[in-house]
Amino acid sequence: LNLTFLPLARDTMPRSSHNDLGDVELLVARRPINRSGDDVGSDDDPSEDAPLRSLLGCERKGKRVSLMERVADVMLCCCRIGPRLWSKKVVHLPRVVPLDCSPELRAALARARGATAYEGLAAALAVPNIVRNQKYSAATCVFQVLYEQFRYFFNLYFLLVALSQFIPALQVGFLFTYIAPLVFVLGVTLLKEGLDDLQRFRRDREANGEMYHKLVKGGRQVNVPSAEISVGDLIFVPAGSRVPADMVLVRTSDKSGAVFIRTDQLDGETDWKLRRAIHHTQRLETDADVVEVHASVWADRPVKEIDFFVGNFTLEDASPFLDPEAGPAAGPPQETEQLVEPLSVENTLWANTVVCGGHALGLVVYTGVETRVAMNADPPKSKVGLVDLEINRLSKMLFALSLILSVVLVLFKGGAPDAAFESLVRFVILFSSIIPISLRVNIDMAKTAFSSFMMADKEIPGTIVRSSFIPEELGRIDYLLSDKTGTLTQNQMDMKEVHLGEIAFGREELGEVRALLQQSFDQAPDAPPRARPPVHTRVRRLVEALALCHSVNLTEDEGVREYQASSPDEVALVNYAKSVGLALVDRTLSHITVQRPRGTQAKYEILDVFPFSSDTKRMGIILRDEETGRVLFFMKGADVAMMPIVEFSDWLDEECGNLARKGLRTLVVGMKVLSREEYAAFSQRYEAAKRQVYEREAAMRSAVEDLECNLTLLGLTGVEDKLQENVASTLETLANAGVRVWMLTGDKVETATCIAISSKLFARNAAIFHLTAETREQAEEQFSRFQKRTGACLVIDGRSLALCTDNFPRQFIEV
């Protein structure tokens, strides 16, 4: 009997008032619960089946229950709850996922966490990690295709005409001439749908059969296909491989605990995203030590948001991590020695992302339909192009014309009223040739040919036509919405200028900046901030901020070390600091090491990092200088986000505009020296906020905002993003073809306008109209003015765009 079970013992799990699974005692799981991978022994050998007996609860109150009796009880229980668990309605619950599955740990977690989290784990284990993008099944394919085809008047009309020929009184010709074209059209449609779905099935089978290494008890690795991965598995994902399920990052091959992922298949962005491993598991000696640690991950219920995750990593026995000389944790967990580490989206690897640079070890927390990519995916549906809709509309018009002609002919013919209806139907059938069914045949064959030509085109290798029913739609595009960074531009940044107020340095003045930086380091240690420090001191502070305030990591490929970051802006800033004499040489989870102009090294302890987000538009870092003991708070971000939190400057706004008009991306840099008391108070509040389960992001943001005030303004940077090759000629060709191109960007208006002119989106002599409105009346008034300016180009911000599309969308789109 090949069954595996997950115990949800009633005596170790208090009942929940929100039990969505019903009266559940045991739940059949679709995975082995014994992570060692050993076969479960027979009923004749008590020593071999001890693990299974323990999990099934066969040793209860000192009485040995027969294993087969317990199996029978489980099967009866599953028959009770099965219809709810395998229904189409999916219940998403929070869950506690242990790093090992020892009975002692399960009992301790059940007592500590309560029923709800374990119900979530039980429900999660019942979700298979299967990728399925097919539209049809073998049993329903024909019926679904026929239903989709006869929803439209064109096919339904010819079906009724063909069926009418089985009535002798209505026969007007050979039955074959009416049946054969319809059967051919439907046969071609069935064949195309079948081939498209077969391609989807093959892609799904390839994804489901992709092999991964799973870490099991004893530090061994076993091969497991993607479809058999389940919640709680520890999976290795090598560089360049697809992440098979939503996971929490446990360890990486990089000593800093960082790894980069590519998310283009998830959110369409080509930038690499930085992810960091759990701090305490990254500190372990080897990957095999992970399964020996008594720990668990609490994960919130699965949601659609790909940039949001709330979780906690709990060490049930934290003593080995408090004592550096101790080895991995062993023995039963100690509830009194728990250590909790908060987890965020920075600690996750979502399914369908690709690991770049080094391998990653992750703990699976969501599988199958509970993964972010599956929850954001729309169910497959049949797509209909405008050509098919137009043919359907024209066929209705032609039918109406043939019906009118038939009525006129019946009136001219006269005769008995009883025969009038029969004559009318016969005339309609005779006029059915007005609607050419061969047109549909030719269009279907042309679409198939177009799809084949696209996939065989050598100028666009790797093109996959996922639906052969709408290839002609590419020729009917009216609007093109294009991102700027990475689409119109190469996303390769180059530092062009730094500005310190009354003095600016471009690429040509690198030698001068290098000399000033060296002069500052050669003198006495930096004095406390004052109103007007000398130029070389201000240069040093700015360059130090560029070299320290970032999320850049060092990677090594074939002996060559290079910088990698989720944003190329940060790489450009760090490279600039290196070019003037202050180089980043090492970064770990806890320290940053830089090399100064004379070759000496300075080490900084990382206390806190505040990543960049689209809401705050800035990032910050708190460091402790191990040489001086000072606590430094650096922050950089967009000018609109930084101006309210840095000291007032009469030159900042003007210089931001000047750099933006040159087409440069601007960043404002500031710093603050914190006293020990200030940092201690902040750290206490911030750590408490990070451990909150609900409203965690808001609490953390509130704690950080207390520090973000009265920062010393260090300077302003300007970074250039080069245009893609042939982008100007491409946009010009699209404009000549009648395609209206919209460029979407989060940059300043001046920067966006400069890039639009450089890429030929705007002609250099074209009139540019800026539409900025706060109310509906303002939007209508400014839009009316824009309509009167023939040939003008429109620049509009997000709020004004929402006002226009909400209040007069048709007029706005037609312009």
N, C-alpha and C positions, 0 to 999 in steps of 0.2 A: 504494500500500500504506500504509494509515493505521495504523501501529503506533508505540508509544513504548516506550522501554526504560530500565531502570536498570542501570548496570554494577556488577557485583560482581567486579572483575577479580581473578583468583587471584594475580597477581604483586604486587598492592598490598594484599591482605587475607590475613593469616596464618590458617591453619585453626584452628577452635575445637574444643576437646575436648567442648564441649556444643552441637554443631551440630544443632539440632532440625529444620533444613530439608533435611538430606541433603547430597549432593554437588552444591552449587549453584555455577554459574559466572555465569549471567545470569538475571535474573528479569523477566518482563513486568510492567510497572506499569500501573495503570488511570488514568494521568494524564500530561500533558505534563511532561517533565523540564526543558524549556527554559522558564524562568519569564518570558522576555520576551514569550511569547505569539506569536512569529513562526512562520509555517508552515515546516516543514522542507523544504529544497530538493530538487530532483530529483537523480537519480544522474548526470545529464549535466553538472551544474554543481558542480565540487568546492568552490567557494567558498561556495555556498549550503548544502551538506550537511556542512560542516566540523564544526559542533557535534555533529551526530548521529554523524558518523564518529568523533569523539573519544570520545563516550560509549560507542559500540559497540566501541571498540577496533580500528577499521579501520587505524589507523596503528600497526603493531606491528613492532618490531625493524627499522625502516627499510623494511619491505615494505608496499606498499599493497594491502590486501585489498579485493575487490569488496564494495560495500555489500550487494548482494543475497546474496552468499555468507555474509556475516556474519549477515544476517537469517535465512538458512536454518539456520545454526548455533544461533542463539538459539531459533528455533521448535523445533528438535530437543531442545534443553536443556529448554525449557518443557514439552515432551511428557513428559520424564523426571520432572520435579518437580511437574507440575501436579496429579496425583491427591492428593499430600500437601498442597499448599497450599490446594486448594479442597475438602478434606474437611471434615466437620462439626467435627472437632477443631481448635480454635484454639490456636495456640502463642503465648503472650504473652511477649515479650522486652523487655529494656531497649533503648533506641535513642538514637542521636545525631542530632539534627535541626539541620541548618545553616540559617542565615538567608539564604544564597544557595547556588546549586548549581553554582558554577564548578568545572571539573575540577581546578584547582590545589588548591582548598580540600578537595575530596573526597579527593584523594590524600593531602594532609597529615593530614586527619582519620583516614583509614584507617590511616596509619602510627602516629598517636598513640593512637588509641583501641582498635585491634585489631578482631577479627572479630565478636565477640559483639554489640557495639552496632550494627554495620552490618547484621548479620543481622536485628536488631530493626527497623531502619529499613526494610529490604526487606520484611519481613513486614507492617509497619504500612502501607506503601504499597499493599499488596494488599488492604487492608480498606476497602471502600467506605463512605462516610459516608451511609448510607441508613437512614432511619427506617422501620421496618416493624412495625406492631402488629396486623396482620391474623391471624386464626386459620386461615383457609383460603386455598387457591389455587383458581383456576378449575377445574383438573383434578381436584382431590380434594375439593371442597366437598361434593358430593352424598354421596360415600361416607363422609366423616367425620361428616356430620350423621346419616346413617342408622345408623352404628355407635354414635354417642352416644345415639341414641334407643332402639335395640334392646338397649342394655345394661341397661335397666330392664324389670322384669317386665311392667308395664302394657302397653307397646307390643308387647313380644315375645309376650305372650299373644294379643292381637288379631291379630297377624301369623300365628300358628300356626292360629288359628281360621279366618282368611280362606283360608289355603292349604289347609286341610282340605276346603273346599267344592269344590276341584277334583277330589276323589276322589268318584266317583258314589255309592259305598256310604255315604258320610258326609254327603251333602247333606241339609240339613234345611230349606232355604228358598232364596230367591232369592240368587244370588251377589252381586248389586249391594248388597244390604242389609248384607253383611259387608265388602265391599271399599271401598265409598264412604266410610264414616266413617273408616276407617284412612287412606285416601289423603288425605282432607281434613285430618286431624290432621297427617300428615306434610308435606302441602303447606304448611299454615300455619307449621309449624316451619321448613321450608326457606326460606320467604319471610322470616320474621323473622330467621333467622340470616343470610340473604343481605343483607337491608337493614342489619342491624347491622354486618356486615363491610364493606358498601359505604360506610357512614359512616366506618369506620376507614380504609378505603382513601383516601377523600377527604381526611381529616385528614392522613394520611401524605403524600399527594401535595402538599398545601399546604405541609407542613413541608419536604419534599424540594425543592420548587420555589422556596422563598423565596430571593430574590436578595441577594447580598452583594458588597461591593467587595473585590477582591483586589489587594494591592500587588505589582507585578512590577518587573523590572529597568528602570532609568531613572526610577523614581518614578511610573510610570503606574499607573492603577487600571483594572481590567477587571471586568466583572460576571461572577459565577459563581454557579450555583445551589447550594444547600446540599448536594445529593447528589453534586456533583462536587468538593467540597472534600476535600483529602487532606493527609496529614501533611507538614509543611514549608511550607504556605501561610501567608502573612501576610494576615489577614482583619480588615477594619474592622467593628466592631459598634456601630451608632449607639445613642443613648439610647432606651430603650423597646423594643429589639429582643432577640429570643431569641439566645443564644449557640449556634451550630450544631454545635460540636465542643469537645472538651476542649482548652483552649489555655493557653499561658503568656502572661501579660500583658506586652507589650513597651513600649507607650506609651499614655498617656491624654491627653485634651484638657486636663486640669487640670495646672497647672504643678507641683503637688506630687506628681504621679504616682499619685494615688489615684482610685479609682472604686468606686462602690457597686453591688452586685448584689442582686437579689431571688431567693431560693432556694426559694420556696414549692412549686415544681413538682419540686424535688429532695428536700428533707427536710421539707417541710410547715411550715417556720418562716416567719413573716411579717416578721421583722426583716431589715433590710438588712445585708449583710455587706460589710466593707471589704476591698478588694483593692488591692495596690500593684504598680506596674510595676517591671521590672528597672531598677535604678538607673542603669546606664551607658547604656542605650538611651533612657531618659527624658531624659537630658541632651543628646541630639542636637538640632540646630536644628529640623529638620522630620521628618515621618514618612517622607519619601522617602529620607532619609539612612540609614534602617535597612537597606535592601537593599544598601548600599555597605559595610556593616560586615562584616568577615570574622570571624564568630562562630558559635557553635553552642550548642545546649541539649542536655545529657544528661538524659534522663528515665528513671526507673525503670520497670520493667514495669508495665502497668496492673493495678490492684487495685480491690477494691470500696469500700474506705474513702474516703468523701467528704471527710473532714477530715484526710487524710494525703497528702503528696506529697514525694518526695525527688528533687531535681534539681540541676544545676549549669549556670550560664551561663558559657561560656568565650570570652573574646576572644582570637582567634588573633594579633591585632596590637593591643596595648594602648597603643602609643606616642601616638596621637592623644588618648587619654583622660588620659594622664599629662601631656601638654602642652596647656594650655587654648587656645593659639593655633592648634593644628592642626585641620584639618578632618576629615571622615570618613575612615576607613581606606581605603587603596587598595593595589593590588598584592597579591602573594602573601603569605599569612600567615607571620608569624615565630614559630616555635615557642618561641624564647627569650624572647619578650615576651608570653607568655600571662598573662591576668588572669582569675581564677575568682571568680564570685559565686554563693554558695549560693542555692538556690531552695526555697521551701516552699509549703504550700497557700495562703499569703497572696498568692502571685504567680500564682495560677491562676484561670481562668474555666471552670467546668465546663459541659458541654452542658445545655441546657434552662433555665439560669438567665437572668435578664433584667438587662441593664445599665441602671442608673438614674443620670441626671445626667452628661452628657458622653459622648463616644464613646471606644471602646477599640480598640487595635490589638493583635492577639494572634497568636502563632505556634502553629499547630495541632500537637499532639503525640499525640493519640489521636482516632480516628474510629470511627464505626459501633459495632460490638459491643464495642469496647475502651473506649468512654466510660464514665464512672462511672454515668450514668443507665441505660445499657443493661445493665451488669454487675449492677446492683441490681434490675433489672426481672425479674419472673417471666414466663415464656412465657404467652401468652394461652391460656386454657382455658375450657371450658364450665362455667358455674355453674348449680347446681341449688338451688332454694329448699326450705325446709322443707315447703311445701305439696305440692310434687311428691314429696318423699320420703314424706310421710304418705299421699298417694294411692297410691303404689306399695306401701306396707305394707298399706293397707286392701284393695287389689286382691288381694294374696296371701291375706289372710284370707278374702275372699269366694270366691276360687278354691278354697281348702281346704273352705269350706262347701259349694260346689256339687259338689265331688268327693265329699264324704261323702253328699250327697243322691243323687248319681248311683249310688254303690255300693249304697245302700239300695234304690233303685228297681230296680236290676238284680237284686238278691237277691229282691225281691218278684216280679219278672217271671218269673224262672226261665228255663228253656229250655236249649238245648244249650250246653255250655261254650265251643265254638268261636265262638258268636255273642255271648258275654258281653262280650268286650273291645270288639267293634264297638258293642254297645248302650251300653256305658259311655261311649265317646267321643261317641256321638250325644247322650246325656243331658247330658254336659259342654258340648257345643256349644249345646244348647237352653237351658241355664242361663247361657250367656255374657251374656245381657242383664241378669243381676244386677249385673254390673260395668258401670256406665254410661260408655260412651266419650264421650257428649255432655258429661259433666262436664269431661273434659279439654279439649274444644273450647271450652266456656264460660270455663274458667280462662285458656286461652291468649288468647282475645279480650279478657278483662278485663285481663290484664297489659299487652297492647298499648294499651288505652285508658288505663290508669293512667300508662303512660310518656308518652303524648301529653299528658295533663292536667298532668303535672309540668313538661314543657318549655314548655307554654303558660301556666303560672301567672305572672301579672304581679307577684305579690308576691315571687317568687324568680327574677328575670330572669337569663338566662345559664345556666340549669340544663341540663346535658347528661346524658341517660340513656344510659350506655355499654353497658348490657345490658338488654334489655326482658324478660328471663326472671326477674328477681328483684326487681321494684319493690315487691312486697308485703312484702318482708323489712324494710322501714323501719318497718312497723307491728308487728314482732315483736321489737323491741330490748328486752333485759332490762337491759343494763348500758351506761352511758355513761361513758367515760373522757375527761376533759377536762383540758387544760393550763390553768394559771392565767393566766400572763402572755400577753396578746394574745388570749386566748379569753374568759375570764371578765372580764378587765380590758381597758382600751383601749390598754395599752402606751404611755400618755402620762404621763411622769413629771413630778412637781412636787416640788421641794426644800422640805421642811417644817421641818427642824430640823438644827442642827449642835451638837455637844456637845464641849466642851474639858475636861471633867472636873468641876470645881466650878461651871462656868458653862455655860449653854446659850442658844442664840439661835434663835428661831422666825421665821416669816415676818413677824411684827409688829415684830421688832427689826432690820430691814434697815438703817434709818438709823443705829442704834447701831454695827452692824458696819462700815458705811461710814465712820463717824467714826473708829473705832479703826484701820481700815486706812490711812486718810489720815494719821492721827497717826504711824503707824509709818513711812510713807514720807517724811514730812516731817523725821523725825529722822535721826541719823547712820546710815550703813549698818549692816545687821544684824550684830550681834556673833556670835561663835561660840556654838554651843549651850551652855547652862548648865542647872543643875539646875532653877531656877525662874525663867524669863524672865517679863517683864511680860505682861499680858493682850494688849496691842496687838501685841506681837511674836508671840505664839502665834497670834493671829487672822491676822496677815500670812502666817505660814508655812502655815497650813491653807489659806487662800484661794489662795496661790501654788501649792500642791499641786493644788488643784481646777482651776486654770487651766492647768496644765502637764502633769499626769499623765493622759493620755487619748489616744484615737485619733480625736478630732473633727477634721473638715475643714470649711473654708468653701466653700460653693457659692453661685453667683449665678444667679438666675432672674429675668429681666425687670428687671434692675437692683437686685433685692433680695437682699442677702447673708444667708444663714442657715447655721446649724450642722447638719452631718449626721454621724452616727456609726452604727456597727453596733448599738450599744446605746443606747436612749433614756435610760438612767441617766446616761451620760456627758454627753449634751446638757443634761440637767437640772442637773448639777453645773457645767458651763461657763457656762450661763445664770445660775446663782446667783452665780458669781464675777463675771460681767459686771455683774449688778445691784448689787453692792456696790462696784464701781469698778475691777476688774481684768479687762479684756476681751481675749479672743483676737482678734487682728486679722489674722494671717496665719500660714499653715503651709505649708512646702515639704517636700521630701524630707529636707532637712538642717537646717532651722531652724524655731523657733517664735517668733513675735513677739507680745508682749502690751502693752497700753496701761495705764499706771498712772493713779491717780486724778487727778493734775495734768495729764494729757495727754501726758506723756513716754512713750517706748516702750523696752522692754527686749527684747533678742534673746538667744535661747538656742540653742546648737548641739545637735542631736539626735545623741547618740553611739550609743545602743542602745535598742531598744524590746522589751519582753517582753509579747506580747499575752495577753489573758485566755483561759483555757481551762477546760473543765469539770473537768480533773484538778487544776490548781493553785488555781482559784477566786480568782485575783488577777492583776493586771497591773502592770507597772512600766516605768519609763523612766529613762534616764541622760542628763543634760543638762550642758552646760558654759555657765555664765553668762559671756557675752562681756564684761560690765562688770567683774566681779571675778575671773574665771578659775577660780572654784570649780567642782568636779565634783559635781553633786547627783544623788542616787539617790532617786526617789520611788516609792512603791508603795501600792496600795490593793487591797482585796479583802474577801471575807467574813470575819466575825469568827473562825470556826473555823480559817480558813487564816492569818489575820494574828496571832492571839494568841500562837502559839509564836515568832514572829520579831520582835515588838516588845518594848520594855522592859516590865517588869511594871507593871501598874496595878490598883489595888484597886477602881476604879470602872467599868472597861471592860465586864466581863461583866454587871454589874447594869444598866448603861444600855443595853446591847444588848437585854437582855430587856424593858426598859421601852419602848423604841422599837418592838420587834416586837409587843408587846401593843397598841400603837396602830395596827397594820396597816402599819407602815412598813418598807421594805427598808433594811437597814443596810449600811454600808461603813465599814471601819476604814482610816484613812490614816496612813502613816508615811513617814519620810525618813531619809537618811543622807548625810553629807558624806564623799566619798572623796578620799583623797590621790592625787597623780599616780602614785605607785608602786603603790598598790592598784588603781587603774583600769588601769594598764599591764599588770600581771600578769593581771588578769581578762580584759582585751581579748585578750591573746595566747592564753589558753586557750579563750576563747569563739569566736574566729575559727577556731582549729583544729578545734573541735567542729562548727562550721557547715559545714566542708568535708568532714566525714566522709560517706561514702556509706551505711555500715551503722551502725545504732544512733545515728543523728544526734540524734534527739530526746532520748534518754537522756543523751548527752554534753553537750548544751546545757543540759539541766535541771540536771545535776550542777555545771556551771560557775556557773550563776546561784545555786544554793543556797548557794554559798560566800559570796555577798554578802548573802543574806537572813538576817541575824542582827543582833541588837542595834540594830534600827531605833528611831529616836525616834518615839514616839507623838504624832501631831499632833492627832488628833480623830476624831470619829465623826459620820457623816451619816445622816439619815433621809429617804428618798424615798418619796412616795406614788404608787401606781399606781391611777388611777380605774377604777371598775367600768364595764362596758358598760351601755348603756341597756337597761332591762327584763330584766336578767339575773336579778334576784331572782324576778320573777314567772314567768320561763321555767323556772327550776329547780324552783320550787314546783309548777308544772303537771306537769313531768316526774315529780316525786316522787308526785304524786297519781295519775298514770297507771301507777304501779307500776315505773317505771324507777329502778334503783339507780345513783346518780351518784357517781363517784369523781373527786376533784380531785387532779391530780398537780402537784407543785411542788418546786423546789429551795430554797425559802425556809426560814427557821427555823420550828420548830413553832408558836411563838407567832404569827408573822405569818400562817402558813397557817390557823390556827384563827380568827384575827380576820377574815380574808377570807371564810372559810367561813360565819361567822355573818352578815357583812354581805351576802353574796350569797344568804342564806336557804338555803344548803346545810345548815346546822345551824340548828335553832330556838334562840332565845336562852335558853330555859329547858331545853334538852335536856341530858341527861347526856353528858359527853364522856369516852371511855375511851381512854387512851394505851397502845398496845401496843408495848413495847420489850423485845426479847429478844436474848440472845447465844447461847443454845443451843436445841436442839430441845425439851428438857424445859421450859425457861422459856416458850417459845412455846406449847406445849400447855397449860401451867398458866394462863397469862394468857388464852389464847383460851377456855378453859373458863369462866373468870370473866366474860369478855365475853358469852358466850352466855346467861348467867343474868341479864344486865341488859337487860330488855326496853326497846326504844326508845332505847337508847344509841347515840351516834355514835362511829365508830371513827377514830382517828388513829394511823397506823402508819408506821414508817420503812422504808427500802428493805431493810435487812438482815433485819428481822423479817418483812417481806412475803415475802422469798425463803424463809425458814424455813417459813412457813405453807404456801406454794404447793408447796414441794418435799415436805413430809412429810404433810400432810393437805389436799390441794387441794379435794376434793369438799366436805368440811365447811366449809371457808373460803368457797368460792364460794356455797354455799347460804345462808350468813348474809347 
